[in-house]
Amino acid sequence: MPMDYYNKELQALKRAGRFRSRELSDAACKDFASNDYLGLAHNKQLHSVTCNILSQQELHASKASLLVNGYHQIHKDFEDALCEANGFEAGVVVGSGFNANIALIESLVRKGDRLFMDELYHASGVLATNLEHVDVTFFKHNDMQELENLLQKSDAKRNIIAVEGIYSMDGDLCDKEVFTIAKRYDAILIVDEAHSSGVVGDDLMGVYDLYGVAIEPNHIKMGTLGKAYGSFGAYILASAHIVEYLLNRAKPLIYATSLSLYDTLLAHQALKYILANKEDLKDAIQTRHKIVKEVFGLDVDGLIVPIAIGDNKRVLQIKEQLLKEGYAIGAIRQPTVKRAILRIIARLHESSKSFEVLCQRVRELV
């Protein structure tokens, strides 16, 4: 009996140059592909401190959901530290950034509400909009005039806006005006800071920090811990009112085991490290910005460097060639992006010299 239930679909993906497969990470390669922006996933001191603290606890696993004996002092201490660093009233840790977006969209958008989402918002948020009760309108990327026009015409009970701090593929910032528009129309504003927290701002806390935005009751900040923080998981920061609501309605918070104690502790140590070393980190980030400008003529806002290629097969060829030369980068194809790109991450763990050599080589290949 044949077992190739999806063979036709797989063959079609291969013909289109859109077939995906897992690849074991090669520690010998210089990593310019992962989202470990600050290189903290390699910081053994943070790991050692985390292990020492955890070894002194009576338990090493969270054991249950946040609402069923799985909420520990380790979680609360980290949430409090995040609130203090970011200026928010309350926070809650979540199992992953993907789950955080599902939690926010699934629970906040009720019957009679309308969600306005940037067309380039992360796939996790887009997936949540497929739920039957979610009324969503996508607006053109960073088009604040279209967003305002849509809000002017909205007769919804509640209006909710969803944007990213730095967009994961294009690497550009959200428009600062979105904060003004959200306040003008009393709209709840979700800012996904997965790729901006730890990368931009005076204290490297993200776009709220970068733009000097005063935190309002309608503001929600979501951030991940598996990128700049070198750990795993996510967090949501908001008013105490909204966090209480999420704890009562967001299924990924209610029904999932709470974030692991190790990951929470590690992220807390990373937060302390970022705040204590922010000036050195900002200097290193600026150095990489200059290299990108000199080699590609591009101005980048964070540490994502997108190089447009436009051909699914060609991006894979370039990626494979660079891998042979000892450099790992991303080859991003449709449908993740409209046109295929090379996605280079200017990670601080790799030297600025190595990054410059890579950029020069990419320029030769494209």
Secondary structure, 3 states (H helix, E strand, C coil): CCCCCCHHHHHHHHHCCCCCCCCCCCCCCEECCCCCCCCHHHCHHHHHHHHHHHHCCCCCCCCCECCCCCCCHHHHHHHHHHHHHHCCCEEEEECCHHHHHHHHHHHHCCCCCEEEEECCCCHHHHHHCCCCCCCEEEECCCCHHHHHHHHHHCCCCCEEEEEECECCCCCCECCCHHHHHHHHCCCEEEEECCCCCCCCCCCCCCHHHHHCCCCCCCEEEEEECCCCCCCCCEEEEECHHHHHHHHHHCHHHHCCECCCHHHHHHHHHHHHHHHHCHHHHHHHHHHHHHHHHHHHCCCCCCCEEEEECCCHHHHHHHHHHHHHCCEECEEECCCCCCCCEEEEECCCCCCHHHHHHHHHHHHHHC
